[in-house]
Amino acid sequence: MIKLRLKRFGKKRETSFRIVACNSTSRRDGRPLEELGFYNPRTKETRLDTDALRARLDQGAQPSDTVRMLLERGGLIAKTTRKAEIVGKAKQALAREAEAKAAAKAAAEAKAAEAPAEAAAEA
């Protein structure tokens, strides 16, 4: 399977990446099948060879998560929501609902505890 992924190059602590097409079993910095672009995370500079990228995607190449994000920013592929994001957002919503219920319950208990104290103070 062909993967689209980042190949690291540059000085220590001043890395840049090339977007490459390579075999899925090859090493990160191994010899690529084709170089398709460039990404510098420090300056956020991105250069993409759109024709070559489209050809590789049409052949069935699978981009890594980071490369997918760069291609979405570049407008080469439509932005998609991964299943993990959907599940994570659902869990967060459930957690917020449970927290809101717990807070409401605590407020109701506090109000119920104040009511007998006020009645005793009036008598």
N, C-alpha and C positions, 0 to 999 in steps of 0.2 A: 504494500500500500504506500502511496506517495503522501507525504506530510508536508505542509507548509509551516515552517517554523523559523525561529530566530537563530542566527549563528553569531556568536560573540566575537568581536575583534576590537582592537584599540589598546591604549595603555592601561596600566593598572589604575583603578579608580576613575578612569575616564573612558568607560566602555561605550561602544556603539554596537549596533546590531545590523546584520544583513538579513533580509527576508529571503529564504531559500526554499527550494523544492528538493526534498531528499527522500530516500527510502526510510520507512519507519523504523527499521532496525539499525540504522547507521548512527554513529556518534554525533553529539551536538555540533562539534566543530570539525566533523569529517568532511570529505569532499562532497559537495552538493551536486545534484543533477543540473540545477540552473539557479542563478541568482536573480531574484525578482524585485528587489527593492532594498531600501535602507531606512533605518530608524535610529534616531539619536534621542535617548530618553532625557538627557540634560536640557537640550534646547527644544525638545518636542518636534524636531524636524523629521518629516517623513517623505520619502520619495518612492513612488510605486510605478512599476512597469505594468500598466493596466492591461495591455494586450496579452502579455505573457501570463499574467495572473488569471485573467479570464479563461485563457486556454487551459491552464492547469486545473482550474476549478471545474471546467467542463469535462475534463478527463476523469474527475472524481477525486482530486486531491483534497485531503482533509486538513483545514487550518487548525493550529493550536489555539488556545483561548486568547492569548495575547495577539496573535496574528489576526484572529477573527475580529477583535476589537479594532485593530488598525484598519482592516479592510472595511469595517462598518463606518468608521470615521471618514475613510476615503470615498465612500459611496459605491464600492464595488459589490457589496452584498447587502441585503436587507437586514436590518437589526432584528435579531431574534431573542426571545427570552428562553433561557435554558430551563429544564425541568427543575434543577436544583434551586434556581431563583424562585420559582413558583412555590415550591415546597417550603423554602425558607421564609418567604413572605407570609404564607399561610400560618406557619408556626408562630411568627411574630405577632400576627393579628390575634391568634388564640391566647397568647401570653398577655397581650394588652387587655383583652376582654376579661381574663381571669384576674388580672391585677385590679381592674376597675370594679369587679364584683367584690373582691376582698376589701377594697377601700370603702365601698358602699356599706358592706356588712359591718366593718369596724366603726363607721360613722353612726350607723343605726344603733349599734350596741352602746356607743358612748352617749348618744342621745337618750336611750332607754335608761342608762345608769344615772343621768342627770335628773330625769323626771321624778323619781322617788325622793331624791335629795331636796329638790325644790318644794315638793309637797310637805316634807317634814319641816322645812324652814318656815313655811307659811303657817303651820299649825302651832 
